[in-house]
């Protein structure tokens, strides 16, 4: 079982839990059309007015495989994030934090900037940290972690 502490609330999810909720109301997310989760993690979680999205790669939800081409893969990672955020009423402009892990900063960073500018369309752009990691899951070129502000509907 994977446990995650968000704002003092313990969120516990297992591979069998499509949607789980903590005692404090933190709930996991698994919107239709998203990539399939295998293992002890969740695509995202809502904690109050914030939506936390797991690190996303450029996996095609239809095939479960990484898309071909660096720019296309980066775009797909952002699209995967957007789908989860939108399922909770957030847009890309509601993103309050991006952490981007890349396999080759000099080669991938300009592509991240290009794709992010295309998808956002205009500011506001979120605070972002990007750094090179020695190895990413499945030997991928990118993984993007994000947080969104989306007031919970009362």
C-alpha positions in Angstrom: 0.0 0.0 0.0 1.3 3.5 -0.9 0.7 6.3 1.6 1.0 10.0 1.0 0.7 12.8 3.5 -0.9 16.0 2.1 -1.6 18.8 4.5 -1.6 16.5 7.5 -4.1 14.1 5.9 -3.1 10.5 5.2 -4.0 9.3 1.8 -3.8 5.6 1.2 -4.4 3.9 -2.1 -3.8 0.5 -3.5 -3.9 -0.7 -7.1 -7.4 -2.0 -6.5 -8.7 1.4 -5.3 -9.9 3.3 -8.3 -11.1 6.1 -6.0 -10.2 6.2 -2.3 -10.8 8.8 0.3 -8.8 9.6 3.5 -10.5 10.3 6.8 -9.9 14.0 6.2 -11.6 13.9 2.8 -8.5 13.7 0.5 -9.6 11.6 -2.5 -7.8 10.0 -5.3 -8.5 10.7 -8.9 -9.0 8.4 -11.9 -10.9 10.2 -14.6 -12.2 8.5 -17.7 -9.8 8.6 -20.6 -6.7 8.9 -18.4 -3.8 6.5 -18.5 -4.2 3.2 -16.6 -2.6 2.9 -13.2 -0.6 -0.2 -12.4 0.9 -0.5 -8.9 0.7 1.4 -5.7 0.1 5.0 -6.9 -2.7 7.2 -8.0 -3.0 9.6 -10.9 -3.9 12.5 -8.7 -5.6 13.6 -5.5 -7.9 16.4 -4.4 -7.1 18.0 -1.1 -9.5 20.8 -0.4 -9.0 23.4 -3.1 -5.9 21.8 -4.5 -5.4 19.1 -7.1 -2.2 17.2 -7.0 -1.3 15.3 -10.2 1.2 12.5 -10.2 4.3 12.7 -12.3 3.1 12.2 -15.9 5.0 10.8 -18.8 4.1 11.0 -22.5 2.0 7.8 -22.4 -0.8 7.4 -24.8 -3.9 6.5 -22.8 -5.3 4.5 -25.7 -2.3 2.2 -26.0 -0.6 2.5 -22.6 2.7 3.1 -24.5 5.1 6.0 -24.7 4.4 8.1 -27.8 7.1 8.4 -30.4 9.1 11.6 -30.9 10.5 14.0 -28.2 8.1 16.9 -28.9 5.1 14.6 -29.2 6.0 12.8 -26.0 6.3 16.1 -24.1 3.0 17.3 -25.4 1.3 14.0 -24.4 2.7 14.4 -20.8 1.1 17.8 -20.6 -2.1 16.5 -22.1 -2.2 13.8 -19.5 -1.8 16.4 -16.8 -4.5 18.6 -18.3 -7.0 15.8 -18.5 -6.7 15.0 -14.8 -6.8 18.7 -13.8 -9.9 19.3 -16.0 -11.7 16.4 -14.4 -11.6 18.6 -11.2 -12.6 21.9 -12.9 -9.0 23.3 -13.4 -7.4 24.6 -16.5 -3.7 24.8 -17.3 -3.8 28.5 -16.2 -4.9 27.2 -12.7 -1.6 25.4 -12.3 0.3 26.7 -9.3 3.4 24.5 -9.6 5.3 22.4 -12.2 8.3 20.3 -11.6 9.8 18.9 -14.8 12.3 16.1 -14.7 14.2 15.6 -18.0 16.8 13.2 -19.2 18.9 15.8 -21.1 18.3 19.4 -20.0 20.1 21.0 -23.0 18.1 19.0 -25.5 14.7 18.7 -23.9 14.2 22.1 -22.1 13.6 24.1 -25.3 11.0 21.6 -26.4 9.3 21.9 -23.0 9.2 25.7 -23.4 7.8 25.4 -26.9 5.0 22.9 -26.0 4.1 24.6 -22.8 3.7 28.0 -24.6 1.5 26.3 -27.2 -0.7 24.6 -24.7 -1.0 27.5 -22.3 -1.5 30.0 -25.1 -0.7 32.9 -22.9 0.2 33.7 -19.3 -0.2 33.1 -16.5 2.5 30.5 -16.5 3.0 28.6 -13.3 6.2 28.6 -11.2 8.4 25.8 -12.7 11.5 23.9 -11.7 13.2 21.9 -14.4 16.2 19.7 -13.8 18.1 16.8 -15.3 17.7 13.4 -13.7 20.1 10.6 -14.3 17.3 8.1 -15.0 13.6 8.4 -15.4 11.0 5.6 -15.2 11.0 3.4 -18.3 14.1 5.3 -19.5 11.8 8.1 -20.6 12.9 11.7 -21.5 10.4 13.5 -19.3 8.2 13.4 -16.2 6.1 16.3 -15.1 4.7 16.8 -11.6 2.0 19.4 -11.0 -0.3 21.1 -8.6 -3.5 23.0 -9.5 -5.8 25.4 -7.6 -9.5 24.5 -8.2 -11.9 25.6 -5.4 -13.9 22.6 -4.3 -17.6 22.8 -5.1 -19.5 23.0 -1.8 
